[in-house]
């Protein structure tokens, strides 16, 4: 039918009377067992009414395609496909009547589609123009710019059926609609192609800007970082790779291209001097005055604007030496004396100071020895022992006033032809009792019997043979040998079993007073080291917004659960004492949290739409939450973060490198069904290292599976006046 014929046909059919079909009662008897319960169907100007016990009305806008006529068990069947995937079926109608009904209904459906296109024509044309602009985008096609078009396109597509009725649209109209649908199929691919096109054109167009914005022309990687403007952009910038130049150029670029006004941009740094330096350089290079603040200054500014006055900061907030002194005083005063947790604290130092590891946790003996060397298992007695379990035994002996020697030379002469010197693990000097700790576990056989096993890389037969040899030596020389075993540690009774074994030989326990033990720990530097750990955890804890109970639930299934519980048992009263010492004052974590709440609740309206963050590897959860809150206030806000996870230097202030590794998840945008949209740019080049330093360092750092993979190449600077500074050996790389 032509459009004129369709119109005339509709006028004739609809004007006579709406069509109504109904099957006979006899047909219904045969069809109901097949779930075909509708008795008939009626056509109206806006849709179709299904007749029966549960009447349904299907609007033409609900149809996903044309209505069809088919057959089922010899009966004619009218099928209506709808957008939720269902097919409504009416069977038992006479074939000719069904065909005519479908012809009329589809003609009305066709008319609906044509009118719908007419009603949405301006939107269809606008969306096509937007999609076509992706071939040569004038702006970086970030997710926040494209997502509104994706939403509009989805809403528009939903007004059309998936399958168009024949003759409803012209070829040009179908092409315009299809162009939008193709974009919706994979908006991510469309964005990637648009990004490639934009970067090629923009770097070429802005060549003079990039050549002159800094003393030396920007490298290709630096230019890429500057023009990349995703919802969240992470620039991996190793020491000496020119990250400050990138931040300066980025701010100048945003202003020069009139992407942002200067007041729309906020530069955040961790040091006051760094923030001031970059602000001065941006002003010098572009003439723009940019807000450059530390996170603490930003928090203070937000609180002042909302509350009318600045917060009362504690003296130790900006003085780490005072902070550590305060925590140490809380530890040795409030925890030990007031909270009655001195024994828990001493148990921490003697049993939990290091995470428990044993030979079975490693693939080879060399890996195990590397772990032992790295952790320096030094006991309260000052001995450097060879295993965690020996460390635990040593500390227990020391705490209970049992003097001993570690690995002394055995007092008796060994049989001729014996292997080298024999050094038992311990000799108790007062009772001359020897202790050997054997690294064996129990393995239950299928028949219920048990046998001793060793770590996979240790010869079981040879180890058991050495155990028997040691027992034989002691029996022959009449010396007392007490044996302890790794399986006792697994069973949770190592120290209790040792106590019982010593009791049978009348060994008297003389526990050392707590104050003497704490003095010893202080001499060894362990009190100071633990204070540092508590201080770091305290800042993480306050930044995270978690409760002690939530911390317990997070570690309850951890393999280090006893150690974690011991730590939290110490931390809980320490936190209470710390908050009490604060009184009416706050620390920096409190200030950031309070400022964040003002932003999240809308009490503070952020003027910032571009957040440039320096040293992003040092970000904490509290600061990240503030960034997210600022970004959320504006649909088109972006985060441009520069950092290097190889050198996190502010761990002690609560920085969390996981925020950098999960950058997209934390700060990325949304495009269609995909979330976490972000870009990562690796500056790659370093201006300070020579290949004998940079490349081995790269290889070494990347052995850590948690590091972000990045490249590191060399850049030869021909300017002889600066060659000395550009070939400097990297001053320091802090490895984690």
Secondary structure, DSSP 4 states (H G I P E B T S, - for coil): --HHHHHHHHHHHHHH---EEE--HHHHHHHGGGT----EEEE-SSEEEEESSS-EEEEGGGBSS--EEEEETTEEEEEEEBTTS-EEEEEEE-HHHHHHHHHHHHHHHHHHHHHHHHHTHHHHHHHHHHHHHGGG-SS---HHHHHHHHHHHHHHHHTS-SSPPTTSS-HHHHHHHHHHHHHHHTHHHHHHHHHHHHHHHHHHHTHHHHHHSSSSPPPHHHHHHHH---SEEEEE--TTS-HHHHHHHHHHHHHHTTSS-GGGEEEEESSHHHHHHHHHHHHHHH----EEEEHHHHHHHHHHHHHSS---B-GGGG-HHHHHHHHHHIIIIIIIIIS--HHHHHHIIIIISS----GGGSSSHHHHHHHHHHHT-B-TTS-B-SSHHHHHHHHHHHHTT--EEESPPPSSPPPTT--S----SEEETTTTEEEEEE--EEEE-TTS-EEEE--TTS-HHHHHHHHHHHHHHHHHHT--EEEEEHHHHHTT-HHHHHHHHHHTTTPPP-PPPHHHHHHHHHHTTHHHHHHHHHHHHHHHHHHHT--HHHHHHHHTTSTTHHHHHHHHHHHHHHHHHHHHHHTT-B-HHHHHHHHHHHHHTTSS----SEEEESSGGG--HHHHHHHHHHHHTSTT-EEEEEE-TT----GGGT--THHHHTHHHHH-EEETTEEEE-EEEE--EESS--HHHHHHHHHHHTTSTTSPP---EE-----TTTHHHHTPPPS-----
